[in-house]
Amino acid sequence: MCAIEHYNIRVYGVVQGVGFRPFIYRMALAHMLNGWARNTSGYVEIDVEGADNNVEAFLNAIQYRKPHAAYIEKIESQKKEQITGHSAFEIKGSKHEQGEYQLISPDIAICPECTAEIFDSSNRRYRYPFTNCTNCGPRFTIIKDIPYDRPLTTMSCFTMCADCQTEYDNPANRRFHAQPNACSVCGPQLELVYSSGQTLICDSPLDEASRLLRDGKIVAIKGLGGFLLACDAANDAAVNELRRRKQRPSKPFAVMFPDVATARRYCHITAEEEKLLLSKQSPIVLLKLLSQADLSPSIARSLKYLGALLPYTPLHLLLMRGAGIPLVMTSGNLSEEPIARDNSEAVERLGNIADYFLRHNRDIHMCYDDSVAMLVNDEPCLVRRARGYAPYPVRLPFMAKKSVLACGADMKGSFCLTRDAHAFVSQHIGDMENVETLSNFEGTVEAYKQLFRIEPQIIACDAHPNYLSARYAQKLTQKDTSLNLLYVQHHHAHVASCMAENGITQPVIGVALDGTGYGTDGNIWGGEFLLADYKKCDRLAHLEYVPLPGGDAATRRPLRVACAYVYALLGEATLIESGLSKRIPSVELSLLCRQIERRVNSPLTSSCGRLFDAVSALIGINDSINYEAQAAIELEMAATDAPVTAKRYSLEFAEQNGMRIIRLKELFNAILKDVQSHVGQAEIACCFHVSLADAIAAMCQELSRQSGVKTVALCGGVFQNRLLLQLVTRELRRRELCAIWHKQVPSNDGGIALGQAAIAAFSSM
């Protein structure tokens, strides 16, 4: 007979709100162990007694058979001398521990079991739009505090009926301690209201909303983390009316399809893309368009990719089934404002956009946009990090001694809080352009601090003197003088962010390509080659400086940027001969040239983003834009229409005061000759991408020979261009260099807070 052993076990990670304790209960019974399990403020604690080999098998099951939504960081087990004589296995109530914290699950897409229930007419949850279990449903958006128990969520006001309570109390049931557990008898309810907020009386708000969408109406839908605006994706009049009301003239809309089979009618979907669409995160996935014949041409103008997503809640599933058509599904806001969250707020802010509101009475504690992802080299890369991913942390490759709040940048606003080796990168909050976004930013910071029990000792921010995020950081340190304020150069933060998420601690060659970042010389950087680690950053090379008349305002007029590049690099005569002068008013052109000559409001820039703008305008794709990076995106789309060419434009390398410069004169000469020779836009665009990728890889090879560093970190918003990223990684491999790039956080400014945090946390060691 085997001797009885006693073990106390602690499991750390995402192990609360994901069906972990019922799983432990079942595993304990299967392995003939007695004892108990409970949530604490920092981990799940398990106390078991049984045969030693059974305990070993039990621990193995925890590690390798855990629930799908759980993530285990570590398991600590301690053998106890005393046998207490547990007679059964039970699940105890939660234990609060001062100062402890736990990882919190993101919201999880509806599981197959719950999907089957809502379409089963014999099931008591038939067509109930808030059906969930421990394997799916809201988590982060309803949690007010830890430990994750119902009284600390926005479900606390709903008292479970007898049937739901029985499920909740039964460890063998998949709804055991599912905190949002509810049904049509006791849970949240839908209502349909007019744009004025007055209730629309009908038998079924879901069915009526589906009918309204088929009839071409715009309906605001209260989702997991806020309101979404929906309309018939095939109805061009409805789509254009939504654009007009939302003040979003061209930026592409995402489309929700009822299932993968329907999405395949419109998009090419690889096996990896299908896996991502169907994942528990269920992000918007950028898919290659096959045909837009049955969709409004206004959804994704001039683009070859469509942001596609599948229904991820029972509400969306039922709505899609009722409507029977693909639906535009976009954030419930005016352009650049935060997403609307509360019912009354939504009517006030969206009443001039939506014709109707399909809403419910379950409060949203935390705003949450849809995440956006794409596949690069068959690996998912996040373009926007929100639902399904935040607040799960990035693990730093070192254990920090002090906690940090990193405030990010003003574009693609997000922040990062660190504790130990955890970097909690927030969900996408939005561009810091208005009071509403700043207020949302501040409120979300406070919520994260409370949830993860973090009181930062260091505040990190961008070195740009006029960023709202930097001013927020300054105010914090003025209020509390014990806080250390660290300014981090923009592109150093980009590189450190890429290093941190890839677990790199050794120096890298960082290639940071973006639209704008405040440089240490006071110029606008954006085409940088850096030798960097978390301690320091040396600028070794950059794209040639070019004056930018009008500064930031010029970013909305690629034609002005193109004229500035041609004038500065090739002279006024070439500018006139190029034909660009015929596309811009003569008075504006004359003023632009004088600005450059006299250096009036014409800061120097090495920006790769502006280079893309200039080339896009030069070959006639975009003269002006109405959303960020439009010219660069459409230049990439043009390039994908041509086969990869063997032709190369010349980008010459030079050295000036010990700094390597990538000269642009011959590049623009060659492009102008091709334009004048009537070479097609697609061929020029493709040749530009290939030539730039070659130049980037060749420069990295030179810098590697000089420094001995073999790892290249590719970062910055320009590397959201999947064609360029694929070309550069291929060329680096050919030169036997190791490329790393962003996957867990965006390469754009949405990931920059992670880099700031890593640099600041490392400085405290």
Secondary structure, DSSP 8 states (H G I E B T S, - for coil): ---EEEEEEEEEEE-SSSSHHHHHHHHHHHTT-EEEEEEBSSSEEEEEEEEHHHHHHHHHHHHHS--TT-EEEEEEEEEES------SEEE---B--TT--------B---HHHHHHHT-TTSTTTT-TT--BTTBB-STTTB-SSS--GGGBTTTTS---HHHHHHHH-TTSTTTT-TT---TTTS--EEEEETTS-B---S-HHHHHHHHHHTT--EEEE-SSSEEEEEETT-HHHHHHHHHHHT-SSS--EEE-SSHHHHHTTEE--HHHHHHHTSSS--EEEEEES--TTS-TTSSTT-SEEEEE---SHHHHHHHHHH-S-EEEEESSSTTS----SHHHHHHHHTTT-SEEEEESS--SS-----EEEEETTEEEEEE--TTTTTS-EE-SS--SS-EEE---STTB--EEEETTEEEE----B-S-SHHHHHHHHHHHHHHHHHTT---SEEEEES-TT-HHHHHHHHHHHH-TTSEEEEE-HHHHHHHHHHHHTT--S-EEEEEEEEEEE-TTSSEEEEEEEEE-SS-EEEEEEE--EE-TTGGGGGG-HHHHHHHHHHHHH-HHHHHHTTGGGGS-HHHHHHHHHHHHHTSS--EE--HHHHHHHHHHHTTS-S--SSTTHHHHHHHHHHTTS---S------EEEETTEEEE--HHHHHHHHHHHHTT--HHHHHHHHHHHHHHHHHHHHHHHHHHH---EEEEESGGGG-HHHHHHHHHHHHHTT-EEEE-SSS-SSGGGHHHHHHHHHHHHT-
